[in-house]
Every structure is written in structure tokens, then in C-alpha cells.
Amino acid sequence: AEMRLPDRIVEHRQELRTLLGALESLPPRCRQAIVLHRFEHMNYADIAGHMGISVSAVEKHIMRAIRHLTACREK
């Protein structure tokens, strides 16, 4: 049976609240890197230049953020 639209809306709102809470709980540099990558569609080199860090550091911040967001979603 397919979920009714109001139920789906409530479920999606709860998922969004979970995601926003998880984003807010990230360390600031991790949050900045993941937001620039996922929402501003910047590549790692551009993020590195913008943040004044190495591409390797950007990779580490993004991987840490992804692990954190995934763990929060699975709770």
C-alpha cells in the first residue's frame, strides 16, 4: 500500500529536521566544506581555494561530514 501524501510530507519533514540537525552538529569547517560541495556544487579544488586549505583537507572534511550525516540518518 502506498503511503498517503500527508504521511509522506510528515516523513520528509522529519528527515529534513534530522539532516539539518546533523549538519548543525558538525564542526564548522566540515559543515562549510560539505555545504559548499553538496549545495553550492563546488569542486574540491574550488572549495580548497575558498577555505584556504589543501584539497586533501577538503577531502577529509567531506568524508568526516558524510560519515557523520550517515550515522545520524541511521539512528
N, CA, C and O atoms as a Tinker XYZ file with bonds, in Angstrom:
   300  protein
     1  N      0.846000   -1.184000    0.000000    73     2
     2  CA     0.000000    0.000000    0.000000    64     1     3
     3  C      0.890000    1.245000    0.000000    63     2     4     5
     4  O      1.830000    1.355000    0.787000    81     3
     5  N      0.580000    2.156000   -0.879000    73     3     6
     6  CA     1.371000    3.387000   -0.979000    64     5     7
     7  C      1.016000    4.331000    0.157000    63     6     8     9
     8  O     -0.144000    4.433000    0.553000    81     7
     9  N      2.024000    5.021000    0.677000    73     7    10
    10  CA     1.825000    5.961000    1.762000    64     9    11
    11  C      1.015000    7.158000    1.262000    63    10    12    13
    12  O      1.228000    7.642000    0.150000    81    11
    13  N      0.100000    7.620000    2.082000    73    11    14
    14  CA    -0.703000    8.789000    1.707000    64    13    15
    15  C      0.168000   10.042000    1.706000    63    14    16    17
    16  O      1.145000   10.136000    2.448000    81    15
    17  N     -0.199000   10.989000    0.872000    73    15    18
    18  CA     0.597000   12.209000    0.711000    64    17    19
    19  C      0.853000   12.936000    2.033000    63    18    20    21
    20  O      2.001000   13.294000    2.295000    81    19
    21  N     -0.153000   13.173000    2.878000    73    19    22
    22  CA     0.135000   13.868000    4.152000    64    21    23
    23  C      1.154000   13.110000    5.005000    63    22    24    25
    24  O      2.000000   13.723000    5.656000    81    23
    25  N      1.072000   11.774000    4.999000    73    23    26
    26  CA     2.037000   10.979000    5.764000    64    25    27
    27  C      3.442000   11.121000    5.187000    63    26    28    29
    28  O      4.421000   11.188000    5.929000    81    27
    29  N      3.533000   11.165000    3.872000    73    27    30
    30  CA     4.836000   11.330000    3.218000    64    29    31
    31  C      5.422000   12.699000    3.521000    63    30    32    33
    32  O      6.626000   12.830000    3.741000    81    31
    33  N      4.574000   13.715000    3.534000    73    31    34
    34  CA     5.041000   15.069000    3.843000    64    33    35
    35  C      5.615000   15.110000    5.256000    63    34    36    37
    36  O      6.683000   15.680000    5.477000    81    35
    37  N      4.915000   14.514000    6.203000    73    35    38
    38  CA     5.382000   14.480000    7.591000    64    37    39
    39  C      6.710000   13.731000    7.674000    63    38    40    41
    40  O      7.636000   14.178000    8.352000    81    39
    41  N      6.805000   12.603000    6.991000    73    39    42
    42  CA     8.036000   11.817000    6.998000    64    41    43
    43  C      9.203000   12.612000    6.416000    63    42    44    45
    44  O     10.305000   12.591000    6.964000    81    43
    45  N      8.965000   13.308000    5.315000    73    43    46
    46  CA    10.030000   14.094000    4.685000    64    45    47
    47  C     10.444000   15.268000    5.563000    63    46    48    49
    48  O     11.623000   15.617000    5.619000    81    47
    49  N      9.486000   15.877000    6.246000    73    47    50
    50  CA     9.827000   16.972000    7.154000    64    49    51
    51  C     10.696000   16.475000    8.303000    63    50    52    53
    52  O     11.643000   17.148000    8.712000    81    51
    53  N     10.368000   15.289000    8.823000    73    51    54
    54  CA    11.175000   14.717000    9.904000    64    53    55
    55  C     12.592000   14.412000    9.416000    63    54    56    57
    56  O     13.564000   14.660000   10.129000    81    55
    57  N     12.706000   13.871000    8.196000    73    55    58
    58  CA    14.022000   13.593000    7.625000    64    57    59
    59  C     14.815000   14.881000    7.443000    63    58    60    61
    60  O     16.018000   14.915000    7.703000    81    59
    61  N     14.149000   15.934000    7.001000    73    59    62
    62  CA    14.811000   17.228000    6.811000    64    61    63
    63  C     15.298000   17.782000    8.147000    63    62    64    65
    64  O     16.412000   18.297000    8.238000    81    63
    65  N     14.465000   17.677000    9.181000    73    63    66
    66  CA    14.883000   18.139000   10.518000    64    65    67
    67  C     16.102000   17.355000   11.001000    63    66    68    69
    68  O     17.026000   17.929000   11.578000    81    67
    69  N     16.100000   16.048000   10.763000    73    67    70
    70  CA    17.235000   15.208000   11.151000    64    69    71
    71  C     18.500000   15.651000   10.421000    63    70    72    73
    72  O     19.560000   15.793000   11.029000    81    71
    73  N     18.378000   15.869000    9.103000    73    71    74
    74  CA    19.523000   16.298000    8.305000    64    73    75
    75  C     20.041000   17.655000    8.766000    63    74    76    77
    76  O     21.248000   17.834000    8.928000    81    75
    77  N     19.147000   18.607000    8.977000    73    75    78
    78  CA    19.577000   19.942000    9.412000    64    77    79
    79  C     20.238000   19.884000   10.787000    63    78    80    81
    80  O     21.231000   20.570000   11.028000    81    79
    81  N     19.694000   19.072000   11.684000    73    79    82
    82  CA    20.303000   18.907000   12.999000    64    81    83
    83  C     21.691000   18.300000   12.891000    63    82    84    85
    84  O     22.619000   18.718000   13.584000    81    83
    85  N     21.826000   17.304000   12.011000    73    83    86
    86  CA    23.128000   16.658000   11.807000    64    85    87
    87  C     24.125000   17.647000   11.217000    63    86    88    89
    88  O     25.288000   17.668000   11.621000    81    87
    89  N     23.686000   18.461000   10.273000    73    87    90
    90  CA    24.566000   19.482000    9.692000    64    89    91
    91  C     25.018000   20.474000   10.753000    63    90    92    93
    92  O     26.194000   20.835000   10.813000    81    91
    93  N     24.086000   20.914000   11.588000    73    91    94
    94  CA    24.417000   21.891000   12.633000    64    93    95
    95  C     25.392000   21.325000   13.663000    63    94    96    97
    96  O     26.165000   22.069000   14.267000    81    95
    97  N     25.353000   20.005000   13.863000    73    95    98
    98  CA    26.216000   19.409000   14.881000    64    97    99
    99  C     27.630000   19.108000   14.362000    63    98   100   101
   100  O     28.495000   18.690000   15.131000    81    99
   101  N     27.865000   19.318000   13.070000    73    99   102
   102  CA    29.196000   19.133000   12.505000    64   101   103
   103  C     30.140000   20.242000   12.963000    63   102   104   105
   104  O     29.699000   21.359000   13.231000    81   103
   105  N     31.433000   19.941000   13.055000    73   103   106
   106  CA    32.396000   21.026000   13.280000    64   105   107
   107  C     32.274000   22.050000   12.134000    63   106   108   109
   108  O     31.977000   21.667000   11.002000    81   107
   109  N     32.494000   23.310000   12.407000    73   107   110
   110  CA    32.270000   24.357000   11.400000    64   109   111
   111  C     32.965000   24.135000   10.055000    63   110   112   113
   112  O     32.363000   24.363000    9.006000    81   111
   113  N     34.222000   23.694000   10.077000    73   111   114
   114  CA    34.945000   23.519000    8.799000    64   113   115
   115  C     34.369000   22.354000    7.995000    63   114   116   117
   116  O     34.290000   22.429000    6.769000    81   115
   117  N     33.970000   21.284000    8.671000    73   115   118
   118  CA    33.335000   20.151000    7.975000    64   117   119
   119  C     32.011000   20.598000    7.363000    63   118   120   121
   120  O     31.710000   20.289000    6.211000    81   119
   121  N     31.226000   21.331000    8.153000    73   119   122
   122  CA    29.931000   21.822000    7.666000    64   121   123
   123  C     30.127000   22.725000    6.452000    63   122   124   125
   124  O     29.408000   22.599000    5.461000    81   123
   125  N     31.090000   23.626000    6.526000    73   123   126
   126  CA    31.338000   24.539000    5.417000    64   125   127
   127  C     31.717000   23.761000    4.159000    63   126   128   129
   128  O     31.206000   24.047000    3.077000    81   127
   129  N     32.602000   22.788000    4.292000    73   127   130
   130  CA    33.053000   22.015000    3.134000    64   129   131
   131  C     31.912000   21.232000    2.502000    63   130   132   133
   132  O     31.767000   21.235000    1.280000    81   131
   133  N     31.101000   20.563000    3.312000    73   131   134
   134  CA    30.018000   19.743000    2.754000    64   133   135
   135  C     28.928000   20.622000    2.133000    63   134   136   137
   136  O     28.354000   20.262000    1.105000    81   135
   137  N     28.649000   21.751000    2.743000    73   135   138
   138  CA    27.637000   22.668000    2.179000    64   137   139
   139  C     28.118000   23.225000    0.847000    63   138   140   141
   140  O     27.352000   23.287000   -0.115000    81   139
   141  N     29.380000   23.629000    0.785000    73   139   142
   142  CA    29.900000   24.154000   -0.484000    64   141   143
   143  C     29.876000   23.084000   -1.567000    63   142   144   145
   144  O     29.588000   23.384000   -2.726000    81   143
   145  N     30.171000   21.857000   -1.208000    73   143   146
   146  CA    30.209000   20.781000   -2.193000    64   145   147
   147  C     28.806000   20.339000   -2.614000    63   146   148   149
   148  O     28.500000   20.289000   -3.805000    81   147
   149  N     27.967000   20.024000   -1.649000    73   147   150
   150  CA    26.654000   19.434000   -1.954000    64   149   151
   151  C     25.594000   20.451000   -2.354000    63   150   152   153
   152  O     24.730000   20.149000   -3.177000    81   151
   153  N     25.645000   21.640000   -1.790000    73   151   154
   154  CA    24.588000   22.618000   -2.051000    64   153   155
   155  C     25.020000   23.741000   -2.981000    63   154   156   157
   156  O     24.196000   24.297000   -3.707000    81   155
   157  N     26.303000   24.079000   -2.966000    73   155   158
   158  CA    26.812000   25.123000   -3.862000    64   157   159
   159  C     27.485000   24.518000   -5.092000    63   158   160   161
   160  O     27.897000   25.237000   -6.002000    81   159
   161  N     27.593000   23.182000   -5.107000    73   159   162
   162  CA    28.133000   22.423000   -6.248000    64   161   163
   163  C     29.552000   22.840000   -6.627000    63   162   164   165
   164  O     29.912000   22.880000   -7.804000    81   163
   165  N     30.353000   23.152000   -5.600000    73   163   166
   166  CA    31.753000   23.498000   -5.841000    64   165   167
   167  C     32.586000   22.224000   -5.850000    63   166   168   169
   168  O     32.294000   21.282000   -5.112000    81   167
   169  N     33.624000   22.192000   -6.687000    73   167   170
   170  CA    34.527000   21.041000   -6.676000    64   169   171
   171  C     35.547000   21.221000   -5.551000    63   170   172   173
   172  O     35.658000   22.295000   -4.959000    81   171
   173  N     36.288000   20.149000   -5.270000    73   171   174
   174  CA    37.216000   20.162000   -4.139000    64   173   175
   175  C     38.290000   21.242000   -4.276000    63   174   176   177
   176  O     38.648000   21.888000   -3.291000    81   175
   177  N     38.798000   21.439000   -5.478000    73   175   178
   178  CA    39.845000   22.451000   -5.684000    64   177   179
   179  C     39.309000   23.848000   -5.391000    63   178   180   181
   180  O     39.992000   24.658000   -4.765000    81   179
   181  N     38.089000   24.132000   -5.842000    73   179   182
   182  CA    37.495000   25.449000   -5.581000    64   181   183
   183  C     37.204000   25.643000   -4.093000    63   182   184   185
   184  O     37.386000   26.732000   -3.550000    81   183
   185  N     36.752000   24.572000   -3.447000    73   183   186
   186  CA    36.494000   24.641000   -2.005000    64   185   187
   187  C     37.810000   24.912000   -1.263000    63   186   188   189
   188  O     37.862000   25.740000   -0.353000    81   187
   189  N     38.859000   24.208000   -1.664000    73   187   190
   190  CA    40.168000   24.402000   -1.039000    64   189   191
   191  C     40.609000   25.857000   -1.156000    63   190   192   193
   192  O     41.052000   26.454000   -0.175000    81   191
   193  N     40.490000   26.426000   -2.344000    73   191   194
   194  CA    40.856000   27.827000   -2.542000    64   193   195
   195  C     40.002000   28.768000   -1.715000    63   194   196   197
   196  O     40.510000   29.720000   -1.123000    81   195
   197  N     38.714000   28.502000   -1.674000    73   195   198
   198  CA    37.768000   29.341000   -0.932000    64   197   199
   199  C     38.057000   29.303000    0.578000    63   198   200   201
   200  O     37.990000   30.324000    1.264000    81   199
   201  N     38.380000   28.098000    1.076000    73   199   202
   202  CA    38.599000   27.931000    2.509000    64   201   203
   203  C     40.056000   28.153000    2.921000    63   202   204   205
   204  O     40.358000   28.229000    4.112000    81   203
   205  N     40.961000   28.257000    1.940000    73   203   206
   206  CA    42.367000   28.459000    2.253000    64   205   207
   207  C     43.021000   27.217000    2.836000    63   206   208   209
   208  O     43.894000   27.318000    3.698000    81   207
   209  N     42.601000   26.042000    2.367000    73   207   210
   210  CA    43.158000   24.775000    2.840000    64   209   211
   211  C     43.524000   23.916000    1.632000    63   210   212   213
   212  O     43.226000   24.283000    0.495000    81   211
   213  N     44.163000   22.787000    1.872000    73   211   214
   214  CA    44.550000   21.891000    0.781000    64   213   215
   215  C     43.345000   21.064000    0.309000    63   214   216   217
   216  O     42.346000   20.925000    1.016000    81   215
   217  N     43.472000   20.526000   -0.900000    73   215   218
   218  CA    42.428000   19.641000   -1.425000    64   217   219
   219  C     42.317000   18.411000   -0.523000    63   218   220   221
   220  O     41.216000   17.913000   -0.286000    81   219
   221  N     43.438000   17.925000   -0.026000    73   219   222
   222  CA    43.432000   16.782000    0.884000    64   221   223
   223  C     42.619000   17.085000    2.147000    63   222   224   225
   224  O     41.872000   16.232000    2.626000    81   223
   225  N     42.764000   18.283000    2.678000    73   223   226
   226  CA    41.992000   18.675000    3.864000    64   225   227
   227  C     40.499000   18.737000    3.534000    63   226   228   229
   228  O     39.667000   18.339000    4.348000    81   227
   229  N     40.162000   19.233000    2.349000    73   227   230
   230  CA    38.759000   19.272000    1.919000    64   229   231
   231  C     38.212000   17.846000    1.874000    63   230   232   233
   232  O     37.119000   17.581000    2.373000    81   231
   233  N     38.970000   16.936000    1.279000    73   231   234
   234  CA    38.539000   15.529000    1.200000    64   233   235
   235  C     38.273000   14.967000    2.590000    63   234   236   237
   236  O     37.271000   14.283000    2.803000    81   235
   237  N     39.154000   15.248000    3.529000    73   235   238
   238  CA    38.995000   14.746000    4.897000    64   237   239
   239  C     37.756000   15.339000    5.561000    63   238   240   241
   240  O     37.004000   14.623000    6.223000    81   239
   241  N     37.539000   16.642000    5.389000    73   239   242
   242  CA    36.351000   17.289000    5.964000    64   241   243
   243  C     35.067000   16.690000    5.378000    63   242   244   245
   244  O     34.116000   16.413000    6.108000    81   243
   245  N     35.050000   16.497000    4.083000    73   243   246
   246  CA    33.845000   15.978000    3.432000    64   245   247
   247  C     33.586000   14.527000    3.837000    63   246   248   249
   248  O     32.441000   14.156000    4.095000    81   247
   249  N     34.622000   13.713000    3.895000    73   247   250
   250  CA    34.433000   12.317000    4.319000    64   249   251
   251  C     33.939000   12.254000    5.763000    63   250   252   253
   252  O     33.062000   11.454000    6.088000    81   251
   253  N     34.499000   13.091000    6.618000    73   251   254
   254  CA    34.036000   13.131000    8.022000    64   253   255
   255  C     32.570000   13.544000    8.079000    63   254   256   257
   256  O     31.787000   12.969000    8.835000    81   255
   257  N     32.203000   14.539000    7.280000    73   255   258
   258  CA    30.818000   15.004000    7.259000    64   257   259
   259  C     29.877000   13.913000    6.753000    63   258   260   261
   260  O     28.803000   13.708000    7.320000    81   259
   261  N     30.269000   13.217000    5.699000    73   259   262
   262  CA    29.425000   12.157000    5.143000    64   261   263
   263  C     29.229000   11.040000    6.176000    63   262   264   265
   264  O     28.116000   10.546000    6.356000    81   263
   265  N     30.306000   10.648000    6.848000    73   263   266
   266  CA    30.180000    9.606000    7.878000    64   265   267
   267  C     29.227000   10.051000    8.982000    63   266   268   269
   268  O     28.386000    9.274000    9.435000    81   267
   269  N     29.361000   11.291000    9.406000    73   267   270
   270  CA    28.512000   11.833000   10.476000    64   269   271
   271  C     27.046000   11.887000   10.036000    63   270   272   273
   272  O     26.157000   11.468000   10.777000    81   271
   273  N     26.801000   12.399000    8.840000    73   271   274
   274  CA    25.425000   12.516000    8.346000    64   273   275
   275  C     24.784000   11.148000    8.173000    63   274   276   277
   276  O     23.606000   10.965000    8.482000    81   275
   277  N     25.558000   10.191000    7.681000    73   275   278
   278  CA    25.048000    8.829000    7.505000    64   277   279
   279  C     24.704000    8.219000    8.855000    63   278   280   281
   280  O     23.650000    7.602000    9.007000    81   279
   281  N     25.577000    8.383000    9.829000    73   279   282
   282  CA    25.332000    7.833000   11.166000    64   281   283
   283  C     24.082000    8.462000   11.789000    63   282   284   285
   284  O     23.294000    7.764000   12.428000    81   283
   285  N     23.897000    9.759000   11.610000    73   283   286
   286  CA    22.725000   10.440000   12.162000    64   285   287
   287  C     21.438000    9.950000   11.500000    63   286   288   289
   288  O     20.402000    9.826000   12.153000    81   287
   289  N     21.512000    9.682000   10.234000    73   287   290
   290  CA    20.325000    9.231000    9.484000    64   289   291
   291  C     19.925000    7.815000    9.879000    63   290   292   293
   292  O     18.744000    7.470000    9.841000    81   291
   293  N     20.903000    6.991000   10.257000    73   291   294
   294  CA    20.640000    5.599000   10.595000    64   293   295
   295  C     20.109000    5.423000   12.006000    63   294   296   297
   296  O     19.665000    4.331000   12.362000    81   295
   297  N     20.144000    6.470000   12.816000    73   295   298
   298  CA    19.660000    6.377000   14.211000    64   297   299
   299  C     18.166000    6.197000   14.255000    63   298   300
   300  O     17.588000    6.101000   15.338000    81   299
